[in-house]
Each structure stands twice: as structure tokens, then as C-alpha cells.
Amino acid sequence: MDGETAAKHVLLDFELVTLVALAAGLLLYAAARRIRRAFGGKIAATGPYDGFDLLLMLFPAALFLLNPIAEVVAAERGVGKGESSEASDVFGLAMNLGYFAFVGIMTYGLNEWVRNRRVSTLFGLRRLRPANIIVISILGGVLSVLLCGWLVGDFSTGYLEELVGKLDEQEPVKAFQETRSTLQFSMSIVLACVAAPFVEELLFRGYIYGTVRQLTSPVFASVVVGALFAVVHGNLPALLPLWVFSILLTTAYEITRCLWVPVGMHAFFNAANIVLMVHYNGAE
């Protein structure tokens, strides 16, 4: 087994452990609430989510959580290691954009149409003025780049390279590095800076975190959902930086109660990394 395949297996194992931790945490918190209620203790006021949301959120979440399994299968069979054409790359990007659109619509529909909730109210989309969202997003994005992109990222990459050797870049990073046309580059920008930030934040920060937070605690939900957010990106060196990044996004959401803030921070983070990548590639 080569280093890249081993890395994919590590990611899959990490996801399974995280899901077990999530299930155990939900059971323990539920038991603690029952014990507190039995002894006449105060129970925190209920929010908009309930146990049914744990089932519903699995449908859009599964489309991301299956990624580590697919990555292991692809690595073992050597899929995707050959040369690709511009047409196939553009088709792949179009499929990814459709994939994100489907997940976004599903997440929106489960809340707006199935649970009869106003998404704009549920996720605080109108809580802040656009100018405030932009300023907070930029400040949070800069902090994220410095902390996750450089400090934690350099440590994680250096440690893993010493341990298992050099590993492949993330798929979006390789897509930018291997871009062959303006169309391909433009589609990659839309995917990285628009589709991914909005859909991933809607699902992970909005729906999954909101549900797990209400049934457990903010700290537990932030750590576990952050781990899931990191592992579904399918890159071992990026696991720790993305985990920390997710916790920063969740903290921003907790403070502002406006989902546009983590969306903006996420978009800024991805855009900044694209600019830096293009700059360094051009310098070479």
C-alpha cells in the first residue's frame, strides 16, 4: 500500500471514529437530560431542532460523508491517476457544481418545505447589515489564512511529510494547478469561492451544527462537526487546518448568529489561497 492510499484509509478511519463519537455524545447528553429531569433539575429551553432533524440531516450529509469511502476505492484501483483532457476536466467541474447545487437545494428544502421553517430566520440571514458582514468576513478570513493556512497548515504538512512522505494536493488545488483554459479556471473559481462556501456552511454550520448543538452542547458540536467538515475534504495534510478553520467558522457563527459571516469567511479563505497559489505558481 502506497502512502497516498494509506492516507485515504486514515481519513476513512478518522471519519468512522468521529461518527461513533457523535453517536456516543448524543446518547450521553440525552441520558444526562433524563437524569436531570428525573431529579427535578432545570432543562434548557428547546430550540427549533429536534431528534427528527438528526435523521433528515443525514440525507444531504451522506453525500459528503461518502467521499472518504469513494476516495479509498479510487486510490486502491488507481482511478484518476492517468492523464485527463480539458473536456473531461470541464465536465468534472460541471458535475461538482451540480452536486453542490443538489445538496444546497436539499438542505434548504428539508428546512423550508419539510419542517416549515423560514431559512432566513433560522440561520439569521438578515441579522446583520451587508457592510458589517463584509468587514467581519474579511477580518475573520485574514485570521483564518494566518492561523489555518500558514501556522497550522505548515505544521501539519511538515509533520506528515516526515512521517509518510509527500502526499497529493487537495483535488481543488490540483484543478487550479492543472487548469487549461479560461472556462476551466472560471468554473473552478465559482466552485471554490461561491458554491462550496455557501452550500458547506448551509449544511455543516447551519443544519448539522445547529441540530447537534441543541441536542448536546456548543463545544461538543463545534469539535465533532468540525472534524466531519475537515475529513470530507479528503486530504490528510489539510485535516488539522480545516478542523481548526471549521471551529473558527463556528465561533463566528455563534457570536454573530448570522450564517452569512462564516460563508463570507469561507469564501475569503478560499479566494486568498487561490491568489497565493496562482502567485507562487507564476513566480516559479
MIDOSE-1310 file (N, C-alpha, C; in nm, 2 decimals, decimal comma, always signed):
residues 284
mdge	+0,08/-0,12/+0,00/+0,00/+0,00/+0,00/+0,09/+0,12/+0,00; +0,07/+0,21/-0,10/+0,15/+0,33/-0,11/+0,10/+0,44/-0,01; +0,18/+0,55/+0,01/+0,15/+0,65/+0,11/+0,01/+0,71/+0,08; -0,02/+0,74/-0,04/-0,15/+0,81/-0,07/-0,27/+0,72/-0,04
taak	-0,26/+0,59/-0,07/-0,37/+0,50/-0,03/-0,38/+0,49/+0,12; -0,27/+0,48/+0,19/-0,27/+0,47/+0,33/-0,33/+0,60/+0,39; -0,31/+0,71/+0,33/-0,36/+0,84/+0,38/-0,52/+0,84/+0,37; -0,57/+0,78/+0,26/-0,71/+0,77/+0,24/-0,77/+0,68/+0,34
hvll	-0,71/+0,57/+0,38/-0,76/+0,48/+0,48/-0,76/+0,55/+0,62; -0,66/+0,63/+0,64/-0,65/+0,71/+0,77/-0,77/+0,80/+0,78; -0,80/+0,87/+0,67/-0,92/+0,96/+0,67/-1,05/+0,89/+0,69; -1,06/+0,77/+0,63/-1,19/+0,69/+0,64/-1,20/+0,65/+0,79
dfel	-1,09/+0,60/+0,85/-1,09/+0,56/+0,99/-1,13/+0,67/+1,08; -1,07/+0,79/+1,05/-1,10/+0,91/+1,13/-1,25/+0,95/+1,12; -1,31/+0,94/+1,00/-1,45/+0,97/+0,99/-1,53/+0,87/+1,07; -1,50/+0,74/+1,06/-1,58/+0,64/+1,14/-1,57/+0,67/+1,29
vtlv	-1,45/+0,70/+1,34/-1,43/+0,73/+1,48/-1,51/+0,86/+1,52; -1,51/+0,96/+1,43/-1,59/+1,08/+1,46/-1,74/+1,05/+1,46; -1,79/+0,97/+1,37/-1,93/+0,94/+1,37/-1,97/+0,86/+1,50; -1,88/+0,77/+1,54/-1,90/+0,69/+1,67/-1,90/+0,79/+1,79
alaa	-1,81/+0,89/+1,79/-1,81/+0,99/+1,89/-1,93/+1,07/+1,89; -1,98/+1,10/+1,78/-2,10/+1,18/+1,76/-2,22/+1,11/+1,82; -2,23/+0,98/+1,78/-2,34/+0,90/+1,83/-2,34/+0,88/+1,98; -2,21/+0,85/+2,03/-2,20/+0,84/+2,18/-2,23/+0,96/+2,25
glll	-2,19/+1,08/+2,20/-2,22/+1,21/+2,26/-2,37/+1,24/+2,27; -2,44/+1,21/+2,16/-2,58/+1,23/+2,16/-2,65/+1,14/+2,26; -2,61/+1,02/+2,28/-2,67/+0,93/+2,37/-2,64/+0,97/+2,52; -2,51/+1,02/+2,54/-2,48/+1,06/+2,68/-2,55/+1,19/+2,72
yaaa	-2,56/+1,28/+2,62/-2,63/+1,41/+2,66/-2,78/+1,38/+2,68; -2,84/+1,29/+2,60/-2,98/+1,25/+2,62/-3,00/+1,19/+2,75; -2,91/+1,10/+2,79/-2,92/+1,03/+2,92/-2,90/+1,14/+3,04; -2,81/+1,23/+3,02/-2,79/+1,33/+3,12/-2,92/+1,42/+3,14
rrir	-2,98/+1,45/+3,03/-3,11/+1,53/+3,04/-3,22/+1,45/+3,11; -3,23/+1,32/+3,08/-3,33/+1,24/+3,15/-3,30/+1,23/+3,30; -3,17/+1,22/+3,34/-3,14/+1,21/+3,48/-3,17/+1,34/+3,55; -3,13/+1,45/+3,48/-3,16/+1,58/+3,54/-3,31/+1,61/+3,56
rafg	-3,38/+1,56/+3,46/-3,53/+1,58/+3,46/-3,59/+1,50/+3,58; -3,53/+1,37/+3,59/-3,58/+1,28/+3,70/-3,56/+1,34/+3,84; -3,45/+1,42/+3,85/-3,42/+1,47/+3,98/-3,47/+1,62/+3,99; -3,56/+1,66/+3,90/-3,61/+1,79/+3,91/-3,52/+1,91/+3,87
gkia	-3,42/+1,88/+3,80/-3,33/+1,98/+3,75/-3,39/+2,06/+3,64; -3,33/+2,18/+3,61/-3,38/+2,26/+3,50/-3,32/+2,21/+3,37; -3,41/+2,21/+3,27/-3,37/+2,17/+3,14/-3,37/+2,29/+3,05; -3,26/+2,31/+2,97/-3,25/+2,43/+2,88/-3,37/+2,43/+2,79
atgp	-3,41/+2,55/+2,76/-3,52/+2,57/+2,67/-3,50/+2,51/+2,53; -3,60/+2,45/+2,47/-3,59/+2,38/+2,34/-3,58/+2,49/+2,23; -3,51/+2,45/+2,12/-3,49/+2,54/+2,01/-3,57/+2,48/+1,89; -3,53/+2,53/+1,77/-3,61/+2,49/+1,65/-3,58/+2,34/+1,60
ydgf	-3,47/+2,28/+1,65/-3,44/+2,15/+1,61/-3,49/+2,04/+1,70; -3,50/+1,92/+1,65/-3,54/+1,81/+1,74/-3,47/+1,68/+1,68; -3,51/+1,57/+1,74/-3,45/+1,44/+1,71/-3,47/+1,40/+1,56; -3,59/+1,44/+1,51/-3,62/+1,41/+1,37/-3,52/+1,47/+1,27
dlll	-3,46/+1,59/+1,31/-3,36/+1,65/+1,23/-3,23/+1,57/+1,22; -3,20/+1,49/+1,32/-3,09/+1,40/+1,31/-3,10/+1,30/+1,20; -3,22/+1,26/+1,17/-3,25/+1,17/+1,06/-3,24/+1,25/+0,93; -3,31/+1,36/+0,92/-3,32/+1,44/+0,80/-3,19/+1,49/+0,75
mlfp	-3,10/+1,53/+0,85/-2,97/+1,59/+0,81/-2,88/+1,49/+0,75; -2,91/+1,36/+0,77/-2,82/+1,25/+0,72/-2,83/+1,25/+0,57; -2,94/+1,29/+0,51/-2,96/+1,27/+0,37/-2,86/+1,36/+0,29; -2,86/+1,50/+0,32/-2,76/+1,58/+0,25/-2,62/+1,55/+0,30
aalf	-2,60/+1,52/+0,43/-2,47/+1,49/+0,49/-2,41/+1,37/+0,43; -2,49/+1,27/+0,40/-2,44/+1,14/+0,34/-2,36/+1,17/+0,21; -2,41/+1,26/+0,13/-2,35/+1,29/+0,00/-2,20/+1,34/+0,02; -2,17/+1,40/+0,14/-2,04/+1,44/+0,17/-1,96/+1,33/+0,24
llnp	-2,03/+1,26/+0,34/-1,97/+1,16/+0,42/-1,93/+1,04/+0,34; -1,99/+1,02/+0,22/-1,95/+0,90/+0,14/-1,82/+0,93/+0,07; -1,77/+1,06/+0,07/-1,65/+1,09/-0,01/-1,53/+1,01/+0,04; -1,50/+1,00/+0,17/-1,38/+0,92/+0,21/-1,39/+0,77/+0,16
iaev	-1,51/+0,71/+0,16/-1,52/+0,58/+0,11/-1,48/+0,57/-0,04; -1,54/+0,67/-0,12/-1,51/+0,68/-0,26/-1,36/+0,70/-0,28; -1,30/+0,78/-0,20/-1,15/+0,81/-0,21/-1,07/+0,69/-0,19; -1,11/+0,61/-0,09/-1,03/+0,48/-0,07/-1,04/+0,39/-0,19
vaae	-1,17/+0,37/-0,24/-1,19/+0,28/-0,35/-1,11/+0,33/-0,47; -1,11/+0,46/-0,50/-1,04/+0,52/-0,61/-0,89/+0,50/-0,60; -0,84/+0,52/-0,48/-0,69/+0,51/-0,45/-0,65/+0,37/-0,47; -0,73/+0,27/-0,43/-0,69/+0,13/-0,44/-0,69/+0,08/-0,58
rgvg	-0,78/+0,14/-0,66/-0,80/+0,10/-0,80/-0,72/+0,18/-0,90; -0,65/+0,29/-0,84/-0,57/+0,37/-0,93/-0,65/+0,46/-1,02; -0,78/+0,49/-0,98/-0,87/+0,57/-1,06/-0,82/+0,72/-1,05; -0,82/+0,79/-1,16/-0,79/+0,93/-1,17/-0,64/+0,96/-1,17
kges	-0,55/+0,86/-1,18/-0,41/+0,89/-1,18/-0,36/+0,91/-1,32; -0,44/+0,88/-1,42/-0,39/+0,90/-1,56/-0,41/+1,04/-1,61; -0,37/+1,07/-1,73/-0,38/+1,20/-1,79/-0,53/+1,22/-1,82; -0,57/+1,35/-1,80/-0,71/+1,39/-1,83/-0,71/+1,50/-1,94
seas	-0,82/+1,51/-2,01/-0,83/+1,61/-2,11/-0,90/+1,73/-2,06; -0,90/+1,84/-2,13/-0,97/+1,96/-2,09/-1,12/+1,94/-2,08; -1,17/+1,87/-2,18/-1,31/+1,84/-2,18/-1,36/+1,76/-2,06; -1,28/+1,66/-2,02/-1,31/+1,58/-1,91/-1,30/+1,66/-1,78
dvfg	-1,21/+1,75/-1,77/-1,19/+1,84/-1,65/-1,31/+1,93/-1,64; -1,35/+1,99/-1,75/-1,47/+2,08/-1,75/-1,59/+2,01/-1,71; -1,61/+1,89/-1,77/-1,72/+1,81/-1,73/-1,72/+1,77/-1,58; -1,61/+1,74/-1,53/-1,60/+1,71/-1,39/-1,63/+1,83/-1,30
lamn	-1,59/+1,95/-1,34/-1,63/+2,07/-1,27/-1,78/+2,10/-1,27; -1,84/+2,08/-1,39/-1,98/+2,09/-1,41/-2,06/+2,00/-1,32; -2,01/+1,87/-1,31/-2,07/+1,77/-1,22/-2,06/+1,82/-1,07; -1,94/+1,87/-1,04/-1,93/+1,92/-0,90/-2,02/+2,03/-0,87
lgyf	-2,04/+2,13/-0,96/-2,13/+2,24/-0,94/-2,27/+2,19/-0,92; -2,31/+2,09/-1,01/-2,44/+2,03/-1,00/-2,46/+1,96/-0,86; -2,35/+1,89/-0,82/-2,35/+1,82/-0,69/-2,38/+1,92/-0,58; -2,31/+2,03/-0,58/-2,33/+2,13/-0,47/-2,46/+2,19/-0,48
afvg	-2,51/+2,22/-0,60/-2,65/+2,27/-0,61/-2,75/+2,18/-0,55; -2,74/+2,05/-0,58/-2,83/+1,95/-0,53/-2,83/+1,94/-0,38; -2,71/+1,94/-0,32/-2,70/+1,94/-0,17/-2,76/+2,06/-0,11; -2,73/+2,18/-0,17/-2,79/+2,30/-0,12/-2,94/+2,31/-0,13
imty	-2,99/+2,27/-0,24/-3,14/+2,27/-0,25/-3,20/+2,17/-0,16; -3,14/+2,05/-0,14/-3,19/+1,95/-0,04/-3,19/+2,01/+0,10; -3,08/+2,07/+0,14/-3,07/+2,12/+0,27/-3,17/+2,23/+0,30; -3,19/+2,32/+0,20/-3,29/+2,43/+0,20/-3,43/+2,37/+0,21
glne	-3,46/+2,27/+0,12/-3,59/+2,22/+0,12/-3,63/+2,14/+0,24; -3,54/+2,07/+0,31/-3,57/+2,00/+0,43/-3,61/+2,09/+0,54; -3,55/+2,21/+0,54/-3,59/+2,31/+0,65/-3,71/+2,39/+0,61; -3,71/+2,44/+0,48/-3,81/+2,53/+0,44/-3,95/+2,46/+0,41
wvrn	-3,94/+2,35/+0,34/-4,06/+2,28/+0,29/-4,10/+2,16/+0,38; -4,01/+2,09/+0,43/-4,04/+1,97/+0,51/-4,07/+2,01/+0,66; -3,98/+2,09/+0,72/-4,00/+2,14/+0,86/-4,07/+2,27/+0,87; -4,11/+2,33/+0,76/-4,18/+2,46/+0,76/-4,12/+2,57/+0,84
rrvs	-3,99/+2,58/+0,82/-3,91/+2,69/+0,89/-3,87/+2,79/+0,78; -3,86/+2,92/+0,82/-3,81/+3,02/+0,74/-3,66/+3,02/+0,75; -3,59/+2,98/+0,64/-3,44/+2,96/+0,64/-3,37/+3,10/+0,68; -3,43/+3,21/+0,63/-3,37/+3,34/+0,65/-3,37/+3,37/+0,80
tlfg	-3,48/+3,33/+0,87/-3,48/+3,35/+1,02/-3,40/+3,25/+1,09; -3,41/+3,12/+1,05/-3,34/+3,01/+1,12/-3,19/+3,03/+1,12; -3,13/+3,08/+1,01/-2,99/+3,10/+1,00/-2,95/+3,24/+1,02; -3,04/+3,33/+1,06/-3,00/+3,47/+1,08/-2,95/+3,55/+0,96
lrrl	-3,01/+3,52/+0,84/-2,95/+3,58/+0,72/-2,98/+3,73/+0,71; -3,07/+3,78/+0,80/-3,10/+3,92/+0,79/-3,06/+3,99/+0,92; -2,98/+3,93/+1,00/-2,94/+3,98/+1,13/-2,85/+4,10/+1,12; -2,76/+4,10/+1,02/-2,65/+4,20/+1,01/-2,67/+4,27/+0,88
rpan	-2,62/+4,39/+0,87/-2,61/+4,47/+0,75/-2,50/+4,41/+0,66; -2,52/+4,43/+0,53/-2,42/+4,38/+0,44/-2,28/+4,43/+0,46; -2,27/+4,56/+0,50/-2,14/+4,62/+0,53/-2,07/+4,55/+0,65; -2,15/+4,53/+0,75/-2,10/+4,46/+0,87/-2,05/+4,32/+0,84
iivi	-2,13/+4,25/+0,75/-2,09/+4,11/+0,71/-1,96/+4,11/+0,64; -1,94/+4,21/+0,55/-1,82/+4,21/+0,47/-1,70/+4,24/+0,56; -1,71/+4,33/+0,65/-1,60/+4,37/+0,73/-1,56/+4,25/+0,82; -1,66/+4,19/+0,89/-1,63/+4,08/+0,98/-1,58/+3,96/+0,90
silg	-1,63/+3,94/+0,78/-1,58/+3,83/+0,70/-1,44/+3,84/+0,66; -1,40/+3,97/+0,62/-1,26/+3,99/+0,58/-1,17/+3,98/+0,70; -1,21/+4,03/+0,82/-1,12/+4,02/+0,94/-1,11/+3,87/+0,98; -1,22/+3,80/+0,98/-1,22/+3,66/+1,01/-1,14/+3,58/+0,91
gvls	-1,15/+3,62/+0,78/-1,08/+3,55/+0,68/-0,93/+3,56/+0,69; -0,89/+3,68/+0,72/-0,75/+3,71/+0,73/-0,69/+3,63/+0,85; -0,76/+3,63/+0,96/-0,72/+3,55/+1,08/-0,71/+3,40/+1,04; -0,81/+3,35/+0,96/-0,81/+3,21/+0,92/-0,70/+3,17/+0,83
vllc	-0,66/+3,26/+0,74/-0,55/+3,24/+0,65/-0,42/+3,23/+0,73; -0,40/+3,33/+0,82/-0,28/+3,33/+0,90/-0,27/+3,21/+0,99; -0,38/+3,17/+1,06/-0,37/+3,07/+1,16/-0,38/+2,93/+1,09; -0,48/+2,91/+1,00/-0,50/+2,78/+0,95/-0,42/+2,75/+0,82
gwlv	-0,41/+2,85/+0,73/-0,34/+2,84/+0,61/-0,19/+2,83/+0,62; -0,14/+2,91/+0,72/+0,01/+2,91/+0,74/+0,06/+2,84/+0,86; +0,02/+2,89/+0,98/+0,07/+2,83/+1,10/+0,04/+2,68/+1,12; -0,09/+2,65/+1,13/-0,13/+2,51/+1,14/-0,10/+2,43/+1,02
gdfs	-0,13/+2,49/+0,90/-0,11/+2,42/+0,77/+0,04/+2,38/+0,75; +0,13/+2,47/+0,78/+0,27/+2,44/+0,76/+0,32/+2,33/+0,86; +0,27/+2,34/+0,98/+0,30/+2,23/+1,08/+0,25/+2,10/+1,04; +0,12/+2,09/+1,00/+0,06/+1,97/+0,96/+0,13/+1,90/+0,84
tgyl	+0,15/+1,99/+0,74/+0,22/+1,93/+0,62/+0,36/+1,88/+0,65; +0,44/+1,96/+0,72/+0,57/+1,93/+0,76/+0,58/+1,80/+0,84; +0,49/+1,79/+0,93/+0,49/+1,67/+1,02/+0,45/+1,54/+0,94; +0,35/+1,55/+0,85/+0,31/+1,43/+0,77/+0,41/+1,40/+0,67
eelv	+0,48/+1,49/+0,61/+0,58/+1,46/+0,51/+0,70/+1,39/+0,58; +0,73/+1,42/+0,70/+0,84/+1,35/+0,77/+0,79/+1,21/+0,81; +0,66/+1,19/+0,83/+0,61/+1,06/+0,87/+0,59/+0,97/+0,75; +0,52/+1,02/+0,65/+0,48/+0,93/+0,54/+0,53/+0,97/+0,40
gkld	+0,60/+1,08/+0,39/+0,65/+1,14/+0,27/+0,55/+1,23/+0,21; +0,58/+1,29/+0,09/+0,49/+1,39/+0,03/+0,37/+1,33/-0,02; +0,25/+1,39/+0,01/+0,12/+1,34/-0,03/+0,06/+1,44/-0,14; -0,04/+1,39/-0,21/-0,10/+1,47/-0,32/-0,17/+1,59/-0,26
eqep	-0,18/+1,69/-0,34/-0,26/+1,81/-0,30/-0,41/+1,78/-0,30; -0,49/+1,87/-0,24/-0,63/+1,85/-0,25/-0,68/+1,86/-0,40; -0,79/+1,80/-0,43/-0,84/+1,80/-0,56/-0,87/+1,94/-0,62; -0,93/+2,03/-0,54/-0,95/+2,17/-0,59/-0,82/+2,24/-0,62
vkaf	-0,71/+2,21/-0,54/-0,58/+2,27/-0,56/-0,52/+2,22/-0,69; -0,53/+2,09/-0,71/-0,48/+2,03/-0,83/-0,55/+2,08/-0,96; -0,68/+2,10/-0,94/-0,76/+2,15/-1,05/-0,71/+2,29/-1,10; -0,68/+2,38/-1,00/-0,62/+2,51/-1,03/-0,48/+2,50/-1,10
qetr	-0,40/+2,41/-1,04/-0,27/+2,39/-1,09/-0,27/+2,34/-1,23; -0,37/+2,26/-1,27/-0,37/+2,19/-1,40/-0,47/+2,26/-1,49; -0,52/+2,38/-1,46/-0,62/+2,44/-1,55/-0,56/+2,47/-1,69; -0,65/+2,45/-1,79/-0,60/+2,46/-1,93/-0,67/+2,57/-2,00
stlq	-0,77/+2,63/-1,95/-0,85/+2,73/-2,02/-0,91/+2,83/-1,93; -0,96/+2,94/-1,98/-1,03/+3,04/-1,90/-1,16/+2,99/-1,85; -1,23/+2,90/-1,93/-1,35/+2,84/-1,88/-1,33/+2,76/-1,76; -1,23/+2,67/-1,77/-1,20/+2,58/-1,66/-1,16/+2,66/-1,53
fsms	-1,08/+2,76/-1,55/-1,04/+2,85/-1,44/-1,16/+2,92/-1,38; -1,25/+2,97/-1,46/-1,36/+3,04/-1,41/-1,46/+2,95/-1,34; -1,48/+2,83/-1,39/-1,56/+2,73/-1,32/-1,50/+2,69/-1,18; -1,37/+2,68/-1,18/-1,30/+2,65/-1,05/-1,32/+2,76/-0,95
ivla	-1,32/+2,88/-1,00/-1,34/+3,00/-0,91/-1,48/+3,00/-0,85; -1,58/+2,97/-0,93/-1,72/+2,97/-0,89/-1,74/+2,86/-0,79; -1,68/+2,74/-0,82/-1,69/+2,63/-0,73/-1,63/+2,65/-0,59; -1,50/+2,71/-0,59/-1,43/+2,73/-0,47/-1,48/+2,85/-0,39
cvaa	-1,52/+2,95/-0,45/-1,55/+3,08/-0,38/-1,70/+3,11/-0,37; -1,78/+3,04/-0,44/-1,93/+3,06/-0,43/-2,00/+2,94/-0,39; -2,00/+2,83/-0,47/-2,07/+2,71/-0,44/-2,03/+2,64/-0,31; -1,91/+2,61/-0,30/-1,86/+2,54/-0,18/-1,88/+2,62/-0,05
pfve	-1,85/+2,75/-0,04/-1,87/+2,82/+0,09/-2,02/+2,82/+0,12; -2,10/+2,85/+0,03/-2,24/+2,87/+0,06/-2,31/+2,73/+0,10; -2,29/+2,63/+0,02/-2,35/+2,50/+0,05/-2,29/+2,43/+0,17; -2,16/+2,44/+0,18/-2,10/+2,37/+0,30/-2,14/+2,44/+0,43
ellf	-2,15/+2,57/+0,43/-2,19/+2,64/+0,55/-2,33/+2,62/+0,58; -2,42/+2,62/+0,48/-2,56/+2,60/+0,50/-2,58/+2,46/+0,56; -2,51/+2,36/+0,52/-2,52/+2,22/+0,57/-2,45/+2,20/+0,70; -2,32/+2,23/+0,70/-2,24/+2,20/+0,82/-2,26/+2,30/+0,93
rgyi	-2,25/+2,43/+0,91/-2,26/+2,53/+1,01/-2,41/+2,55/+1,05; -2,49/+2,55/+0,94/-2,63/+2,58/+0,97/-2,71/+2,46/+1,02; -2,73/+2,36/+0,94/-2,82/+2,25/+0,98/-2,76/+2,15/+1,07; -2,64/+2,09/+1,04/-2,58/+1,99/+1,12/-2,54/+2,04/+1,25
ygtv	-2,46/+2,15/+1,25/-2,42/+2,21/+1,38/-2,53/+2,26/+1,46; -2,63/+2,32/+1,40/-2,75/+2,37/+1,48/-2,82/+2,25/+1,55; -2,84/+2,14/+1,48/-2,91/+2,03/+1,53/-2,83/+1,97/+1,65; -2,70/+1,94/+1,62/-2,61/+1,87/+1,72/-2,59/+1,96/+1,84
rqlt	-2,58/+2,09/+1,82/-2,56/+2,19/+1,93/-2,68/+2,19/+2,02; -2,80/+2,18/+1,97/-2,92/+2,19/+2,05/-2,93/+2,06/+2,13; -2,89/+1,95/+2,08/-2,91/+1,82/+2,14/-2,79/+1,78/+2,23; -2,68/+1,86/+2,22/-2,56/+1,83/+2,31/-2,52/+1,96/+2,37
spvf	-2,41/+2,02/+2,32/-2,36/+2,15/+2,37/-2,28/+2,22/+2,26; -2,26/+2,35/+2,26/-2,19/+2,42/+2,16/-2,05/+2,37/+2,14; -1,97/+2,34/+2,25/-1,83/+2,30/+2,24/-1,83/+2,16/+2,17; -1,91/+2,07/+2,22/-1,91/+1,93/+2,16/-1,94/+1,94/+2,01
asvv	-2,05/+2,01/+1,98/-2,10/+2,02/+1,84/-1,99/+2,08/+1,75; -1,92/+2,18/+1,80/-1,82/+2,25/+1,72/-1,71/+2,16/+1,69; -1,66/+2,08/+1,79/-1,55/+1,99/+1,77/-1,58/+1,88/+1,68; -1,70/+1,81/+1,70/-1,73/+1,70/+1,62/-1,77/+1,74/+1,48
vgal	-1,85/+1,84/+1,46/-1,89/+1,88/+1,33/-1,77/+1,93/+1,25; -1,68/+2,00/+1,33/-1,55/+2,04/+1,26/-1,47/+1,93/+1,21; -1,47/+1,82/+1,28/-1,39/+1,70/+1,24/-1,46/+1,64/+1,11; -1,59/+1,64/+1,11/-1,66/+1,59/+0,99/-1,63/+1,68/+0,87
favv	-1,64/+1,81/+0,89/-1,62/+1,91/+0,79/-1,48/+1,89/+0,73; -1,38/+1,87/+0,82/-1,24/+1,85/+0,77/-1,22/+1,72/+0,69; -1,27/+1,61/+0,74/-1,24/+1,48/+0,68/-1,31/+1,47/+0,55; -1,43/+1,53/+0,52/-1,49/+1,51/+0,39/-1,42/+1,58/+0,28
hgnl	-1,32/+1,66/+0,31/-1,24/+1,73/+0,20/-1,14/+1,63/+0,15; -1,12/+1,52/+0,21/-1,04/+1,41/+0,15/-0,89/+1,43/+0,14; -0,83/+1,51/+0,23/-0,69/+1,54/+0,22/-0,63/+1,53/+0,35; -0,53/+1,44/+0,38/-0,48/+1,42/+0,51/-0,40/+1,54/+0,56
pall	-0,31/+1,60/+0,48/-0,24/+1,72/+0,53/-0,33/+1,84/+0,57; -0,45/+1,85/+0,50/-0,54/+1,96/+0,53/-0,64/+1,92/+0,64; -0,63/+1,81/+0,70/-0,73/+1,77/+0,80/-0,72/+1,86/+0,92; -0,61/+1,88/+0,98/-0,59/+1,96/+1,10/-0,62/+2,11/+1,07
plwv	-0,57/+2,17/+0,96/-0,60/+2,31/+0,93/-0,75/+2,33/+0,91; -0,82/+2,24/+0,84/-0,96/+2,25/+0,81/-1,04/+2,23/+0,94; -0,99/+2,15/+1,03/-1,06/+2,13/+1,16/-1,06/+2,26/+1,24; -0,94/+2,32/+1,25/-0,93/+2,45/+1,32/-1,01/+2,55/+1,25
fsil	-1,01/+2,55/+1,11/-1,08/+2,65/+1,04/-1,23/+2,64/+1,06; -1,28/+2,52/+1,07/-1,42/+2,49/+1,10/-1,46/+2,55/+1,24; -1,38/+2,53/+1,33/-1,40/+2,58/+1,47/-1,41/+2,73/+1,47; -1,32/+2,79/+1,39/-1,32/+2,94/+1,38/-1,46/+2,98/+1,31
ltta	-1,50/+2,91/+1,21/-1,62/+2,95/+1,14/-1,74/+2,93/+1,24; -1,74/+2,83/+1,31/-1,85/+2,80/+1,41/-1,85/+2,91/+1,52; -1,73/+2,95/+1,56/-1,72/+3,06/+1,66/-1,78/+3,19/+1,61; -1,75/+3,22/+1,48/-1,80/+3,34/+1,42/-1,95/+3,33/+1,41
yeit	-2,00/+3,22/+1,38/-2,15/+3,20/+1,37/-2,21/+3,21/+1,51; -2,15/+3,16/+1,61/-2,20/+3,17/+1,74/-2,21/+3,31/+1,79; -2,11/+3,39/+1,76/-2,10/+3,53/+1,80/-2,20/+3,61/+1,73; -2,21/+3,60/+1,60/-2,29/+3,68/+1,51/-2,43/+3,63/+1,49
rclw	-2,45/+3,50/+1,50/-2,58/+3,43/+1,47/-2,63/+3,46/+1,33; -2,54/+3,49/+1,24/-2,57/+3,52/+1,10/-2,48/+3,43/+1,02; -2,55/+3,34/+0,94/-2,47/+3,24/+0,86/-2,39/+3,31/+0,75; -2,43/+3,43/+0,71/-2,35/+3,50/+0,60/-2,21/+3,52/+0,64
vpvg	-2,18/+3,53/+0,77/-2,05/+3,56/+0,82/-1,95/+3,44/+0,79; -1,99/+3,32/+0,84/-1,90/+3,21/+0,80/-1,89/+3,18/+0,65; -2,00/+3,21/+0,58/-2,00/+3,20/+0,43/-1,90/+3,29/+0,38; -1,90/+3,42/+0,42/-1,80/+3,52/+0,38/-1,66/+3,48/+0,41
mhaf	-1,64/+3,44/+0,54/-1,50/+3,40/+0,58/-1,45/+3,28/+0,50; -1,54/+3,18/+0,47/-1,51/+3,07/+0,39/-1,47/+3,11/+0,25; -1,55/+3,20/+0,19/-1,52/+3,24/+0,05/-1,39/+3,32/+0,05; -1,36/+3,40/+0,15/-1,24/+3,48/+0,16/-1,12/+3,39/+0,17
fnaa	-1,13/+3,29/+0,26/-1,02/+3,19/+0,28/-0,99/+3,12/+0,15; -1,09/+3,07/+0,08/-1,06/+3,00/-0,04/-1,00/+3,09/-0,15; -1,06/+3,22/-0,16/-1,01/+3,31/-0,26/-0,86/+3,35/-0,23; -0,83/+3,37/-0,10/-0,69/+3,41/-0,06/-0,60/+3,30/-0,10
nivl	-0,64/+3,17/-0,07/-0,55/+3,06/-0,11/-0,53/+3,05/-0,26; -0,63/+3,08/-0,33/-0,62/+3,07/-0,48/-0,52/+3,18/-0,53; -0,54/+3,30/-0,47/-0,45/+3,41/-0,51/-0,30/+3,37/-0,48; -0,28/+3,32/-0,36/-0,14/+3,28/-0,32/-0,09/+3,17/-0,41
mvhy	-0,17/+3,07/-0,44/-0,13/+2,96/-0,52/-0,09/+3,01/-0,66; -0,18/+3,10/-0,72/-0,15/+3,15/-0,85/-0,02/+3,23/-0,85; +0,00/+3,31/-0,75/+0,12/+3,39/-0,74/+0,24/+3,31/-0,73; +0,24/+3,20/-0,65/+0,36/+3,12/-0,63/+0,39/+3,04/-0,76
ngae	+0,28/+2,99/-0,82/+0,30/+2,92/-0,95/+0,35/+3,01/-1,06; +0,31/+3,14/-1,06/+0,36/+3,23/-1,15/+0,51/+3,27/-1,13; +0,54/+3,27/-1,00/+0,68/+3,30/-0,96/+0,77/+3,19/-1,00; +0,72/+3,07/-1,01/+0,81/+2,96/-1,04/+0,83/+2,96/-1,20
